[in-house]
Amino acid sequence: MPTYPWRRRRSADTPRPAGRRWTRGLRRGGSFARKVLAARRRAERVATLPTPNGSGDPLGGLTSRAAMLSAPVGPAPAGGPAGQTATAISIPLLPGQQTIARRIRFTLVNACTIGSIVLGLGAVFLALHGQVRLGALVLMGCVVFDGLDGGLARRFGVASPFGAQMDSLADMCSFGLATPLLAYFWLRGEVPTVLLALVCALATVCAAVRLARFNVSPKNGRYFCGVPTTMSAAILAVSVLLSPEPGSAPFALAVVGALALLMVSSFPYAKLAQIAKLPPWLWVLPVVGAFVDVPGVFAILVAGYLLSGPLLWLRYRQSGRTA
């Protein structure tokens, strides 16, 4: 017969008396009975101990000590009932040493993030009043601030989870909301309003998905997974600056939709640090061409960057098959 740890068999010397609980009827010589009796006596001794704090705690103040350990450091909240203890623990926004110099640097970095949010809101206000080109210029300021906060945080050594979350929220405000709204007012009246609204809504949703995926994905030092929201906003802002009155509105709307879908794609796109490592002679032709036709050169550069993702994806996929 199989034995189970939760079903102990009774032996001949440990009968079960009728009318009593079987644990009370075990012989004093049984090992399990000794454990039961020892636990019962221990509980009785703890119950008879005096309460040193007068709070009715039978464990001799152990509960109050546990509550003191779980309470946050600092003054108790005002206006609460007597004896009420807060259980939430305040986590410092800046990890590490809390020196004045580090706090100033931390404040400076987050000021750049807040500046990006304010400029994004300003771009929306300008677009509402018909100043689309000026709104695009303000949106480029958001791009600059977005690059500054991360670089300064790493340089000053004040990078923190709070800063990362603030940066993500600022990107959503500036690049996930302000940029599609700027595109909406840029192309309004040139294409059907319903189609334009759907494409702009798609851009907002894709930006949110892109930022959420970036927060939970492992970081690669060379490539982005999908077009970054910052790059997408910079492309649209420069497009508005170069042509406030779109010559081909359907093509511009298609570019907005393509950027939205490429943000949530799995295509690898090189970071700016990798692009800066290209040979200098590759930049001679674009610089010379910019003196002749700036919009044309910009369109070629944007098309080359957007096509680099699918090409790299196909290259790595073929190399993986042949390996």
C-alpha positions, 0 to 999 in steps of 0.5 A, spaced: 500 500 500 502 506 498 504 511 503 503 519 503 506 524 507 499 527 508 496 520 510 499 517 516 498 510 518 496 508 525 500 503 529 497 498 534 500 502 540 497 508 538 489 507 538 484 512 536 479 513 542 472 514 541 469 521 542 476 524 542 480 528 537 485 523 534 491 528 535 489 528 543 488 520 543 495 519 541 500 516 545 505 520 549 511 516 546 509 517 538 514 522 535 508 526 531 504 526 538 510 530 541 510 535 535 503 536 536 503 537 544 510 541 543 506 546 538 500 546 543 504 548 549 508 553 545 502 557 543 499 557 550 506 560 553 505 565 547 498 567 549 500 568 556 505 573 555 504 580 557 503 585 552 509 590 553 506 596 549 499 595 552 496 594 545 493 587 546 498 584 541 499 577 544 506 576 540 509 581 545 510 586 540 512 582 534 507 585 530 508 592 532 515 591 530 513 588 523 509 594 522 515 599 524 519 596 519 514 596 514 512 603 515 516 609 511 521 613 513 519 620 515 513 624 518 506 620 519 501 623 514 497 628 517 489 628 518 489 620 519 486 616 525 491 615 531 495 609 530 494 608 523 501 606 519 502 608 512 504 601 508 507 605 502 514 606 501 517 612 498 522 610 492 527 616 491 527 618 484 535 619 483 538 613 485 545 613 488 548 619 493 543 624 494 548 630 493 547 637 491 551 637 485 547 630 483 541 633 484 542 639 480 544 635 474 538 630 475 534 637 475 537 639 468 536 633 465 529 632 467 528 640 465 530 638 458 525 632 458 519 637 460 522 642 455 520 637 450 513 636 452 512 643 453 514 644 446 510 639 443 504 642 446 506 649 443 507 645 436 500 643 437 497 650 439 501 653 433 498 648 428 491 650 430 492 657 429 495 655 422 502 656 423 504 649 421 511 651 418 513 655 425 510 649 429 514 644 425 520 648 427 518 648 434 517 640 433 524 640 431 526 643 438 523 637 441 527 632 437 533 636 440 531 636 447 530 628 446 537 627 444 539 632 450 536 628 456 539 621 454 546 624 453 546 628 459 543 623 463 549 618 461 554 623 461 552 626 468 551 619 471 544 621 473 540 615 469 534 613 473 528 609 471 524 615 473 528 619 467 527 613 462 519 613 464 519 621 463 523 620 457 518 615 454 512 619 456 515 626 453 516 622 446 509 620 446 506 627 447 511 630 442 512 625 437 506 620 438 500 626 439 503 633 436 507 630 430 500 626 427 496 633 429 501 637 425 501 632 419 493 633 420 493 640 419 498 640 414 494 636 409 487 638 411 483 640 405 488 636 401 485 629 402 479 626 404 478 628 412 476 621 414 482 618 411 487 623 413 484 622 420 485 615 420 492 615 418 494 620 423 490 615 428 494 610 426 501 614 427 499 615 434 497 608 435 503 605 432 508 610 436 505 608 443 506 601 441 513 602 439 515 606 445 512 600 449 515 595 446 522 599 446 521 599 454 520 592 455 525 590 449 533 588 450 537 594 447 541 593 441 547 598 441 547 598 433 540 598 431 533 600 432 527 595 432 523 599 427 524 606 425 524 611 432 519 615 433 524 621 434 526 620 427 519 619 424 517 626 427 524 629 424 522 627 417 515 629 418 517 636 421 523 637 415 518 635 410 513 641 413 519 646 413 521 644 406 514 644 403 509 648 407 504 647 401 504 640 399 505 639 392 502 632 392 498 631 398 496 623 397 504 622 396 505 625 403 499 622 406 502 615 404 509 617 407 505 618 414 502 612 413 508 608 411 512 611 417 507 609 422 507 602 420 515 602 419 515 604 427 512 597 429 516 593 424 521 588 426 526 591 421 533 594 423 535 601 423 542 604 424 542 608 430 545 615 428 552 613 432 553 608 426 551 613 421 556 618 423 561 612 422 560 612 415 566 614 410 566 622 409 566 621 402 559 619 402 557 625 404 560 629 399 554 628 394 549 630 398 552 636 400 553 638 393 546 636 391 543 640 397 546 647 393 542 645 387 535 641 390 534 641 397 527 637 397 530 632 392 536 631 396 532 630 403 527 625 399 533 621 397 536 621 404 529 619 407 528 614 402 535 611 403 534 610 410 527 607 410 529 602 405 535 600 409 531 597 414 528 591 409 534 590 406 538 589 412 533 584 414 533 580 408 541 580 408 541 577 415 535 572 414 539 570 408 545 569 412 541 565 417 539 560 412 546 559 409 549 558 416 
